[in-house]
Amino acid sequence: MSADILESVREIVEPIVIAEGMELVHIEYRRERGGWVLRLYIDKEGGVTIDDCSNISRQTSHLMDIGEPIPHSYVLEVS
């Protein structure tokens, strides 16, 4: 199930990240102490800023709500 979720998330997130001139380096989806966490690691030439992370988080969150590839609550982190 986790591999399917990761692939679905990649299909949603990667076009957003590329459109913003960045690269999606890695995706993590795991259960931690406080619940499920979805982590997106992004990069770009010159480095990623807090505004970049916020922008990707906002856009991703909106599309994830529409597509619902994750069937339960989770925390989204972009770094």
C-alpha positions, 0 to 999 in steps of 0.5 A, a space after each residue: 500500500 505504501 508504494 502505491 501511495 508514494 507513486 500517487 503522491 509523486 504523480 501529483 507533486 512532481 509536476 508542481 515542483 517542476 513548474 516552480 523550477 525545482 526538483 523533487 528529490 525524495 518522498 517519505 511516508 511513514 508512521 511516527 509517534 504523532 501519526 502519519 507524516 508525508 515528507 517532500 524533499 525539494 531542491 533547486 539551484 541556489 538552494 530552497 527558501 522557506 517561501 519555496 517550501 511554503 509555496 509547494 506545501 500550499 499547492 500540494 495540500 490543495 491538490 492532495 485534498 482533491 485527489 485524496 491519495 492518502 485515505 487518512 489524516 497525515 502531516 505534510 512537511 516540505 523541506 
